[in-house]
């Protein structure tokens, strides 16, 4: 299973999001630290979930990092996070 799909599945299980989109941006980081042939090292995440309501940006990021601890300890070098509660922009 591709890393992007594993990330998406774990986020769906952990946060039951209204929407989630995971983009593999590895191609934009060729020659940079952490890049590997074949990609799947640098991701951008957009997620909207009720689980984030009333939580600050840092707490939201920590929640996501906890859910994806195995991926972040393994092959994922960078994860840009855009997390919101429903109705937030």
Helices and strands as residue ranges (DSSP letters): H 3-15, E 19-24, G 26-29, E 42-48, G 50-52, H 57-67, H 69-73, E 78-84
